């Protein structure tokens, strides 16, 4: 059994924010769910009568070529989950065709290129035309239902067209990142950031297109916050939802997002989901759910979370519990298998805790039933018997005024078993020195306790992150362990050159 991270009680003591009243003036139409009571009523039905709830919802929201006979079948315990048995639909038709038939001139895609004036809009009519053409070409090339098509393209509208064309004919699509030479990659990494050509780019886009919902990774938020409030300019009169995904938002970044970007009139939706879940599974509902900085909030419809004791493997009931996050029943978008290896799927997700879907993440349920995601259960540092969540220590470091980003890993230590090592990237205008390192250690001691204080702090230019913004802590562990020749695949990093810089910084800092 994997160990679960401990949860620092202070993390649950942030203020609770109610849905902003100003938000409703931006969206005068009647919402699908008007208040928390509506959510609770529908959520209860989705758990106690899932077939009734999902059967009705699927028929209301989707166009079916052939209606389903059975809403769901099978179980997590047996690993044979099925949904909408005997039903038939085409996801491309639902995403494109029916909208094109209703209003072909409605904009489907807004493409903003790296160069400010190179963007363009694609209407539903144009999208349907192009998707149909590519689907025909694929069929002429002999591609049939069940075949796999690799898509090797940059992030442009044509990539979306290719994906939808595969979906249209029943082919499986696999998007492969378009690799570049070292020089080209360096330019791409620079120009493909939220800071190009300036730190106001995102905010200019929001104003230009009257954006109502903005969804971004915490990595970008930290970068933009570091740049300074003066760059957050423009008229955000239509902006009502501020989304985030990838990792929990540190409290200070959350407050900046809500107050400076949202002007306290947009709802922060800090979502939790995985590729394997297929959709949000724990999330606030805009205009409905109270907000707690750092909390993913409440479960989505049909999702019944469970907190598992990592030692006994038993479910922990009630509130104020912590452990491993799992789910007790299936939902329509859940992954059903791993391509080519159903046994791997069962072993990874369904057999860790029999009868539950295992997320691999640690979590806590607070006194009000809100969920706090604590990161991967292997992101735990055990210092002298204290199981410490790396996310908690990182949050404490980010609270320091000089820190933009932080990543914490554990390294072997003869005395304590493991020791906390921290990597931090600074905000502009701050310099790396021993005095700052001492301040950061003291910051963690005060925020969490002396047992959590980093044994070493490495100040680096940037963290090793994937293109989706997730920090690859595996690389940091390998560097600290002296296993620089065993880093594995680093091609998924947004900037592979940071690895050499991190190695140099570790050697330099340790040499002092």
Secondary structure, 3 states (H helix, E strand, C coil): CCCCCCCCHHHHCCCEECCCHHHHHCCCCCCCCCCHHHHHHHHHHHHHCHHHHHHHHHHHHCCCCECCCEEEECCCCCCCCEEEECCECCHHHHHHHHHHHHCCCCEEEEECCCCHHHCEEEEHHHHHHHHHHHHHHHHHCCCCCCCEEEEECCCCHHHHHHHHHHHHHCCEEEEECCCCCHHHHHHHHHHCCCCCCCCCHHHHHHHHCCCCEEEEEHHHHHHHHHHCHHHCCCCCCCCCEEEEECCCCCHHHHHHHHHHHCCCCCEEEECECCCCCCCCCECCCCCCCCEECCCCECECCCCCEEEECCCCCCEECCCCEEEEEEECCCCCCCCCCCCCCHHHHHHHHHCCCCCCEEEEEEEEECCCCCEEEEEECCCEEEECCEEEEHHHHHHHHHCCCCEEEEEEEEEEECCCEEEEEEEEEECCCCCCCHHHHHHHHHHHHHHCCHHHCCCEEEEECCCCEECCCCECHHHHHHHHCCCHHHCCCCCCECCCCHHHHHHHHHHHHHCC
